[in-house]
Amino acid sequence: MAALPWLDAVKQAFLEQQFTLQHRHYLAHYGDSDFLIIEDVDGPIGRYYLQRAAPEHLIVDISLMPEARGRGIGAALIADSQARAAATGCGMQLHVATHNTGAQRLYQRLGFVVTATEAGYQRMRWTPPATAGT
């Protein structure tokens, strides 16, 4: 947005409109998901939509402000979600834009593998480790 020659108020209105439309879409299609605002001591720094349903939980969306990235916040949220999914015998899945290589590296580090590529996105899946005796 910084490169656009718009007034700051116009940029802010545009971003709020885009958020509202995307949030409505998520509510319409993933209404049973958890919607979490991610905050630090300075206030909101991101959001996390997580649908917890068997057999696989779905990360609908996770996004952090640029200044909050690379601090382990996303990894911690996803790792916690993986532990909770595993506790109920569920795996996890997500979609990531093919050009978002930073996010892809994070997901791969957390054990997600690419299962399909379609329309500019990779579908990735995580399967919980087998537990002893199963």
N, C-alpha and C positions, 0 to 999 in steps of 0.2 A: 504494500500500500504506500510505502514511503516514496516510491517513484511516480506515483500518480499526482497530477497537478491539481488535485481536489483540495478544497478547504478541509481542515481537520474535522469540523462538524459533519461534513458530508461523508467523509471516510468513516467516522464513527457510526453514523446512521446506516450506512451501507453494511458495515460489519454486524451491527445489531440485527438488521433485517435478514442477513444471511444466516446468522445463528438461529434466529426464530424459525425460519423455514426449515433448516436442517433438523432442529429439535422437534418440530412438528412431524417431520417425516419419520424420525426415529420413534416417536411416540406412537405413530400410526402403525408402524411395521414391527416394532420391538417394544410394545407398551408394557410388557412385564419385566423389562430390564431395570437394573439399578442405574440411576443417574447420579454420579458423584462429582462434586466440585472439588478439585485438588487445590489446597491452600498451603502456604507457608506463613511465616510470621508477618509478611508484608501483604497478605491477601491472596486472592485467587491466582493460580498459576496454570490451571489446566482443567480438563474434564475427563471423565471415564464412564463409558456406558458398557455395562456388562449384563448379558442375559444368562441367567443360571438355570439351565434346563437340561435334563438328561436326553440323550446320552453324552452330549458335548455342550459345555458352556461356550458362549460366543462373545468375543470381544467385539462389540459393535463399533466402538470408537474409543481411542485414547489419544489425547493431544495435550501437549505442554507448550507453554510459551517458550520462545527460543532461549531466553535467559535461564530457564529452568531445566533445559535439556543437558544431558551428560552428567547429571548429579546422582544418578541411581534411582531416581524417583519412579520412573516408568518401570524399571526392572523390579523394584520392590513391590509395586502394585500388582504386576503380573505374576511374580513369584508367589505372592500371597493368594492370588486368585487360583493359581495352579494347585497350591496346597489344599485350598478349600474344595476345588473340583475333585482332586484325588481322594479326599476324605469321603466323598460321596460316590466314588467309583466312576467319575466322569473325566473325559478328556476335555480339550479346548480347541477352538478353531478361530480363525480371523482371516480377514482379507487385508492386503497391503498393496499400495500402488507400486508398480514395477520400478518406477523411478526413485522410490523412497528407500535407498540402499541403507541408510543409517538405521531405520526401523527394522529392515530385514535382518541386519546384523544382530540387533538386539534380540529379535525373536529367535533367530538361530542359536544364539548363545543360551537362550532359555529352553532350548530343546524342540522348538517348532521346526517342522520340515515342510517344504513346498509339496503340495499334492496336486496342484493344477495352476495353470496360467490362463487367464481369460480376460479379454477386453481391458488390458492395461493394469490388471491386478493379479496378484498371486494369492491363491488360497493356501493357507498354512494350517497345520494341525499339530497338536501336542497330545501325546498319549502318556498317561501316568505310568511310572515304573511299576512293574509287577511286584506285588507284595509277597512276602514269604508265605508259603503254604497255599498259594492260589494257582 
